Amino acid sequence: MTVLKLLSGPIIGAIIGYCTNYIAVKMLFRPLRPVKLFGRQLPFTPGIIPKGKARLARAIGGVVGTQLLTEDDLKQTLMSDSVTESLRRSIDGVLESKSETTLREVCCKAVDETQYDAGSAVMQEKLAETLAEHVNDMQLGDTIAQQVLEAVRQKVSGSLIGMMLSGDMLDSFAGPIRDGVDNYLQGNAYALLYPQVTKLWGEAEQKNIGDVNALLTDAGVSLTDVVLHIYEAAVSEKAASILHSLDLGGIAEQKVNAMQPEELERLVLSVMKKELNAVVSLGALVGFILGLLNLIF
């Protein structure tokens, strides 16, 4: 009887500690919704987590958006060995299965035909403009003038006209020829090149994927490697904009806000059930120890 009397204090303390922590843990979730009495909402309703769901959603969204997946993480994931190897197998499979499909048909499956035609026209114009700029930078007027004069010298060499046309006289023609060619190309290079570009472009887009791949392979170029290089360059340049457009933080916040209190409770308990049970058990242990200390002191 004396032992039971002595232990009654620690046991009561353990029960109080257990019940107190149990209620505290339950109050994290319960009640799930506000409770009203006489038109007034009772304090501590709903539970702490349902009441702070909006703040919890913002916090989770912030963590997901800024820390869970960063720009470097996205780059490492999209350019990892496993992803690139899987992409390589997919490209090889497409090249094999679509070997009789033309480049135009492949492009028109990826984008709308109208969009492809508009983009194709812009690309042809840009290509012709770039080629025209390079032609003008090459200073072909001087090269052509020198070649023309050299051809004239060889043609009239040893003849009466050749003796009449001294070297200085022929050289004097170089400047006008050079300027004439340069001026002509400056104003007409684009007009001369654009039809050729469109012709070559049309021929290229009608080639089969298999033929293109074979030509590139013979030239020591892998079409698969070209596509992978374009993919990696796009990921490196566009990772930040891709991550921003995904808005993972905003999606996570919306998902948490859309969850019912019961779903939120199950989610938290699925992660922290053992820890919360440990808190309840710890309350019983602390209550028991305090009961023992009360007997000693």
ABEGO torsion letter per residue (X at the ends): XAAAAAAAAAAAAAAAAAAAAAAAAAAAAOBABBBBBGGBBBBGOBBAAAAAAAAAAAAAAAAAAAAABBAAAAAAAAABAAAAAAAAAAAAAAAAAAAABBAAAAAAAABBAAAAAAAAAAAAAAAAAAAAAAAAAAGAAAAAAAAAAAAAAAAABGBAAAAABBAAAAAAAAAAAAAAAAAAAAAAAAAAAAAAAAAAAAAAAABBAAAAAAAAAAAGBBAAAAAAAAAAAAAAAAAAAAAAAAGAAAAAAAAAAABBAAAAAAAAAAAAAAAAAAAAAAAAAAAAAAAAAAAAX
